[in-house]
Amino acid sequence: MKILVIGSGGREHALVWKLAQSPHTAQLWCAPGNAGIAQERLARKDRAVDCVNLGAEDLPGLLAFAQDKKIDLTVVGPDNPLALGIVDLFQQHGLKIWGVNRKAAQFESSKIFSQRFMGKYGIPTAAAGTFSDAVAAKQFCATLGGKCVVKADGLALGKGVLICQNQAEAEAAVDEIMVSRAFGTAGASVVIQEFLAGIEVSLHALCDGKVAKIFPTSQDHKRALDGDRGLNTGGMGTYSPTPFLNETQLADVAEKILKAFMRGCREEKIDYRGLLYPGVMLTKDGPKVMEFNARFGDPETQVYLMRLENDLLELLAASVCGSLGSLALKWKPEASVCVVMASGGYPGNYPKGKIITGLDAANKLPGTKVFHAGTALKDGHIVTNGGRVLGVTALGGDLRAAQAAAYAAAECIQFEGAHFRRDIAAKAL
């Protein structure tokens, strides 16, 4: 099969790496890709992966490329192309594409849509209100004592979520999102949720419009600094599995959340084929969904695909065709940890073009894979080209071994201004 992957981050590098292992993959392109993706080779005939200079949101360009190359399956990584309707566009032209359609993408592109859906179909979630007026939003914050979470309605690269401990912080958050428009048009409206105390986990489920196959648990680390301090980021590291839900409890969560979700989709005539990623808080009152994402998490993808035993291409094809029910997901018993190495200044302003060294040494360590997120090739050197630069990922016999292996690999790599959290997986240990 001829495969096209859309995106340029660590998630897309992991998808390319895993798809390249499938014996069904004859040719593989990534648009636009990155320096690490360009180094991948197919298991079949050791053929190189080709990066294509097309942006993930250039829908006409991507369609023309897929038609020209007679692509058999396109795999969409990021959220923006899904929200823009790339799946609908490709399907209208008779092309197979994996990812949710525009209607289904609303679960991520509009937190207001998602919040109302959860209320309608009895999906456990936080008490919340939705607002397009800043004054009314602040008044609602006051009813929660200012202890709340203020979220931009639209897509904001995983950063449009502000956690507030008091009314002053809540009013400042509303002003930042709705008045100053720190996240652009995504902040025209907001969802304000009660602050939920507990342990947060990332759940993933592969869907085919009829069934949802749940993954093992993982946990992301969204704050920039150790101890969950600092600004929100797109994710500074993750691990899988977590010790916070056993298999029986995970099945119970799937029953309460996924079954209700799929029932709601059927009633709303939403054909949900792709990846569903609920962020869940394990509270004293049980698991509650904070938000839905409509694609693989980043960096969760990196730890999941290191553990996945199935042929990923077969799973994605079944998701598209509606035949996922006949397949069982198979996982390695080992644990996996991903440590994100970021540019100096991230998640604020950061420089680009810093030369990266030590990648080969890190990749040679047992059970280790360095996934590129924000890299480019310049004058024969791999250089930084984003805020989150690398996802240093390792397998281990248990979580402590995986953690040690990931940090040993990270210590091999250098670039000016590099920083990373030193406590990935610490909550579990």
C-alpha positions in Angstrom: 0.0 0.0 0.0 1.0 3.6 -0.6 0.6 5.6 2.6 0.6 9.3 3.3 1.0 10.6 6.9 0.0 14.2 7.5 1.9 16.2 10.2 5.4 17.1 11.4 5.6 16.4 15.2 6.6 13.6 17.5 3.2 12.0 17.1 3.7 11.8 13.4 7.2 10.5 13.7 5.9 7.7 15.9 3.1 6.9 13.4 5.6 6.8 10.5 8.0 4.7 12.4 5.3 2.1 13.2 3.7 2.2 9.8 7.1 1.7 8.2 7.3 -1.7 10.0 4.2 -3.1 8.3 4.9 -5.6 5.4 1.8 -4.0 3.7 3.6 -0.6 3.4 5.2 -0.3 -0.1 5.8 3.5 -0.1 5.4 6.1 2.6 5.3 9.9 2.4 5.0 12.4 5.2 3.8 16.0 4.7 5.6 18.0 5.8 7.5 15.7 8.1 10.8 16.5 10.0 14.4 15.6 10.0 13.9 12.4 12.0 11.0 11.2 9.8 13.2 11.7 6.8 15.7 9.1 8.2 13.1 6.3 8.6 13.2 3.4 6.2 10.5 0.8 5.4 10.9 -2.8 6.6 9.8 -3.8 3.0 12.8 -3.4 0.6 14.5 -1.0 3.0 13.0 1.9 1.1 13.3 5.5 2.4 10.4 7.5 3.8 9.9 10.7 1.7 9.1 14.0 3.3 6.9 16.3 1.1 7.0 20.1 1.4 3.2 20.5 2.0 1.8 22.0 5.2 -0.7 20.0 7.2 -3.4 22.6 6.6 -2.8 22.8 2.8 -5.9 20.7 2.0 -5.9 21.4 -1.8 -2.2 20.6 -2.0 -2.5 17.4 0.0 -5.5 16.3 -2.0 -3.7 16.9 -5.3 -0.6 15.0 -4.0 -2.7 12.0 -2.9 -4.5 11.9 -6.2 -1.2 12.1 -8.2 0.6 9.4 -6.2 -2.5 7.2 -6.0 -2.3 7.0 -2.2 -4.1 4.0 -0.8 -4.5 5.4 2.7 -3.9 8.8 4.2 -3.3 9.0 8.0 -4.0 12.4 9.7 -2.0 13.2 12.8 -2.9 16.8 14.0 -6.2 18.3 15.0 -6.4 21.3 12.7 -6.7 19.4 9.4 -9.5 17.3 10.9 -11.3 20.4 12.1 -10.9 21.9 8.6 -12.6 18.9 7.1 -9.7 17.1 5.3 -11.4 13.7 5.9 -14.7 14.9 4.2 -12.7 16.4 1.3 -10.7 13.2 0.6 -13.8 11.0 0.9 -15.7 13.2 -1.5 -12.9 12.4 -4.0 -13.0 8.7 -3.4 -9.8 8.5 -1.3 -9.4 6.4 1.8 -8.3 8.5 4.8 -8.0 7.7 8.5 -9.1 10.3 11.0 -12.5 11.7 12.1 -14.7 13.8 9.8 -15.5 17.4 10.4 -18.6 16.7 12.4 -16.8 14.4 14.7 -13.8 16.7 15.0 -16.1 19.1 16.9 -15.5 17.1 20.1 -12.0 18.8 20.1 -12.5 21.9 18.0 -15.4 23.1 20.2 -15.2 22.5 24.0 -18.7 23.9 24.2 -20.0 21.3 21.8 -18.2 18.6 23.8 -19.5 19.8 27.2 -23.1 19.9 26.0 -22.8 16.5 24.5 -21.5 15.1 27.8 -24.4 16.6 29.7 -26.9 15.3 27.2 -25.7 11.7 27.2 -24.8 11.3 30.9 -21.1 11.2 30.5 -19.5 11.9 33.9 -17.8 15.3 33.8 -17.2 18.5 35.9 -19.9 21.0 36.6 -19.5 23.6 34.0 -20.8 26.7 32.2 -20.3 28.0 28.7 -20.0 31.7 27.9 -19.4 34.2 25.1 -19.6 37.2 27.5 -16.6 38.0 29.8 -18.7 39.5 32.6 -21.1 36.5 32.8 -18.0 34.2 32.7 -16.5 36.0 35.7 -19.8 35.8 37.6 -19.9 32.1 37.1 -16.3 31.8 38.3 -17.4 33.5 41.5 -20.1 30.8 42.1 -17.2 28.3 42.1 -15.2 30.4 44.5 -12.7 31.2 41.8 -11.4 27.6 42.0 -11.9 26.6 38.4 -10.5 25.8 35.0 -11.0 28.3 32.2 -10.8 26.8 28.7 -10.8 28.5 25.3 -13.6 27.0 23.2 -11.5 26.4 20.1 -8.2 24.8 19.2 -5.2 26.4 20.9 -2.3 23.9 20.4 -3.1 22.3 23.8 -2.4 25.5 25.6 -5.8 27.2 25.9 -6.5 25.9 29.4 -5.9 28.0 32.5 -6.1 26.6 36.0 -7.2 29.0 38.7 -7.1 28.8 42.5 -9.0 32.0 43.4 -11.4 34.7 41.9 -8.5 37.0 41.0 -6.8 34.3 39.0 -10.1 33.3 37.4 -10.9 36.9 36.3 -7.4 37.3 34.9 -7.8 34.0 33.0 -11.1 35.2 31.5 -9.5 38.5 30.4 -6.5 36.7 28.9 -8.6 34.4 26.8 -11.7 36.5 26.0 -10.4 40.1 26.1 -6.7 40.0 25.2 -7.3 37.0 22.9 -4.1 35.3 23.9 -5.3 32.3 21.9 -6.8 34.2 19.0 -10.3 33.4 17.8 -10.3 30.1 19.8 -11.1 32.4 22.8 -14.2 34.0 21.5 -16.1 31.7 23.9 -15.1 29.8 26.9 -16.0 26.7 29.0 -15.5 27.1 32.7 -15.4 23.9 34.7 -15.2 23.3 38.5 -11.7 22.4 39.5 -11.5 18.6 39.9 -9.1 17.2 42.4 -7.6 13.8 41.7 -5.2 12.0 39.4 -5.4 12.8 35.7 -4.9 10.0 33.1 -5.0 9.9 29.3 -7.3 7.3 27.8 -7.2 6.4 24.1 -9.7 4.3 22.1 -9.6 3.4 18.4 -13.1 3.7 16.9 -14.7 2.4 13.6 -18.2 4.0 13.9 -19.6 1.0 15.8 -17.1 -0.1 18.4 -14.4 1.5 20.5 -11.3 -0.5 21.5 -9.7 1.0 24.6 -5.9 1.3 25.0 -4.0 0.8 28.3 -3.7 3.9 30.5 -1.0 6.6 30.1 -0.3 9.8 31.9 0.8 13.1 30.3 2.8 15.8 32.1 1.4 19.1 30.8 3.2 21.7 32.9 6.7 22.9 31.8 8.5 22.3 35.1 9.0 19.6 37.7 6.3 19.1 40.3 3.6 20.2 37.8 4.7 23.9 38.1 5.1 26.4 35.3 3.0 27.1 32.2 0.8 24.6 30.4 2.5 23.0 27.4 1.6 20.6 24.7 3.0 17.8 26.9 6.5 17.4 28.5 6.5 13.6 28.8 4.4 10.6 29.4 4.4 7.0 30.4 2.3 3.8 30.1 0.9 1.9 31.8 -0.2 3.8 34.9 -0.9 2.1 38.3 -4.0 4.1 38.9 -6.5 1.8 37.1 -6.4 -1.9 37.1 -7.9 -3.9 34.2 -11.3 -4.2 35.9 -11.4 -0.5 36.7 -10.4 0.4 33.1 -13.2 -1.8 31.7 -15.6 0.0 34.1 -14.4 3.4 32.8 -14.8 2.2 29.2 -18.4 1.1 30.1 -19.3 4.5 31.7 -17.6 6.7 29.2 -17.1 5.0 25.8 -20.4 3.2 25.7 -22.3 6.4 26.4 -20.1 8.3 23.9 -20.8 5.8 21.1 -24.5 5.8 21.9 -24.6 9.6 21.7 -22.8 9.5 18.4 -25.3 7.1 17.0 -28.2 9.3 18.1 -26.6 12.5 16.8 -25.7 10.7 13.5 -21.9 11.3 14.1 -19.9 8.6 12.3 -16.9 8.5 14.6 -14.0 6.7 12.9 -10.6 7.5 14.2 -9.0 8.0 17.6 -10.9 9.2 20.7 -8.7 10.6 23.5 -10.6 11.6 26.6 -8.6 13.3 29.3 -10.0 11.8 32.6 -9.7 12.9 36.2 -9.9 10.1 38.7 -11.8 11.8 41.5 -13.2 10.6 44.9 -16.6 10.5 43.1 -15.3 8.3 40.3 -13.7 9.1 36.9 -14.8 12.3 35.2 -14.1 13.5 31.6 -12.4 16.9 31.4 -12.3 17.1 27.7 -12.3 15.0 24.5 -9.6 15.1 21.8 -10.3 13.7 18.4 -6.8 12.3 17.5 -3.8 10.6 19.1 -2.2 12.5 22.0 1.4 13.8 21.7 3.5 12.5 23.5 1.2 9.6 24.4 1.5 8.2 20.8 5.2 7.6 21.4 4.8 5.4 24.4 1.7 3.6 23.0 3.3 2.7 19.7 6.5 1.4 21.4 4.2 -1.0 23.3 1.8 -2.0 20.5 2.3 -5.4 19.1 -0.3 -5.2 16.3 0.4 -4.1 12.7 -0.7 -0.4 13.0 -1.7 -0.3 9.3 -4.1 -3.2 9.7 -5.7 -1.5 12.7 -6.1 1.9 11.0 -7.5 0.2 7.8 -10.1 -1.7 10.0 -11.0 1.6 11.7 -11.7 3.2 8.3 -13.6 0.1 7.0 -15.7 -0.5 10.1 -14.2 -4.0 10.8 -12.4 -3.2 14.0 -14.7 -5.5 16.0 -13.0 -8.6 14.7 -9.5 -7.5 15.9 -7.9 -7.6 19.3 -5.4 -5.0 20.4 -2.2 -6.6 21.7 0.4 -4.9 23.9 3.9 -5.7 25.1 4.0 -6.2 28.9 6.9 -3.8 29.2 6.4 -0.2 30.4 7.3 2.8 28.3 8.5 6.3 29.2 8.8 9.4 27.0 10.8 12.4 28.1 10.3 15.6 25.9 13.4 17.7 25.4 12.3 21.3 24.7 13.9 24.5 23.4 15.1 27.2 25.8 12.2 29.5 26.6 9.4 27.0 25.7 6.4 27.3 26.1 7.2 31.0 25.6 9.4 32.4 22.9 12.3 30.2 21.9 15.1 30.3 19.3 15.4 27.9 16.4 18.4 26.5 14.5 20.4 25.1 17.4 22.6 22.1 16.4 21.6 18.8 18.1 24.3 16.3 18.9 24.2 12.8 20.5 21.2 11.4 18.6 23.0 8.4 17.3 24.4 7.5 20.7 20.9 7.7 22.3 19.2 5.7 19.6 21.8 2.9 20.0 20.8 2.3 23.6 18.7 -0.9 24.1 14.9 -0.4 23.8 15.3 3.3 23.0 13.8 5.4 20.2 14.3 9.2 19.8 11.2 10.6 18.1 11.7 14.0 16.5 9.1 16.7 17.1 10.6 20.1 16.1 13.7 19.4 14.0 15.0 20.3 10.6 18.1 19.6 8.5 20.3 22.6 7.9 23.8 22.5 6.3 24.1 18.8 7.0 23.2 19.2 10.7 20.0 18.3 12.5 18.8 21.5 14.2 16.0 22.6 16.5 12.9 23.8 14.7 10.2 24.0 17.4 9.4 24.3 21.0 9.2 20.6 21.8 12.2 19.2 20.0 12.5 15.5 20.8 10.6 12.7 22.5 13.2 10.4 24.0 11.3 7.2 24.5 12.3 3.9 26.1 10.9 0.5 27.0 11.8 -1.3 30.2 10.9 -4.4 32.1 9.0 -2.2 34.6 8.3 1.5 34.9 11.4 2.3 36.9 13.6 0.6 34.3 11.9 2.4 31.5 12.3 5.7 33.3 16.0 5.1 33.9 16.5 4.1 30.2 14.7 7.2 28.9 16.7 9.6 31.1 20.0 7.8 30.2 19.2 8.4 26.5 18.2 12.1 27.2 21.6 12.7 28.8 23.3 11.6 25.6 21.7 14.5 23.7 22.8 18.1 23.7 21.6 21.4 22.1 21.9 24.9 23.4 19.1 25.8 25.8 17.8 22.2 26.1 15.5 21.5 29.1 13.3 18.7 30.2 11.4 17.6 33.2 13.2 15.3 35.6 10.1 13.7 37.1 8.3 11.9 34.3 6.5 8.9 35.8 7.4 10.0 39.3 3.7 10.0 40.4 3.5 6.3 39.7 6.8 5.4 41.5 
